[in-house]
Amino acid sequence: MRFKLILSFLLLTTCFIAFGQEKQPGKSDITVADKGLIKISVMYPYAEGKTFNMEYYETKHMPMVAGFLGSNLVKYTIEKGLSSGIPNQPLPFMAIGTFYVKSFSEYQAAIAPNRDAIRADFANYTNVIPVILVSEVVK
């Protein structure tokens, strides 16, 4: 009986410690690991009659481009557009592919000899001309 009482007390105390810690204002659990990276966002605008094959993009196109980037690539993400943030407005982008790299000049050097192959592959998944934004992650 005494053992069960002690065990219950320890479990209850652990729960209070784990879940009862107060967060300090302005503090975040998120780390800023990506700060300083270069982000290349390839955005596919939505328009009536335009198409996008997400399965092909996810399994073929993005891995192909990622392979060209080699060790300069930190990570890449793929986003599927769902809706506009404004009610009753059209979807701004059908998809966005993003590459996070350490060096923009290395990115350009890797892409340049493969540009024709990358562009030729567009026809396999979309009939949209993408909009590209290069930015630096600041936080």
PyMOL commands that set and color helices and strands:
alter all, ss='L'
color gray80, all
select helices_A, chain A and resi 2-19+54-72+104-124
alter helices_A, ss='H'
color red, helices_A
select strands_A, chain A and resi 38-45+73-80+93-101+131-136
alter strands_A, ss='S'
color yellow, strands_A
deselect
rebuild
show_as cartoon
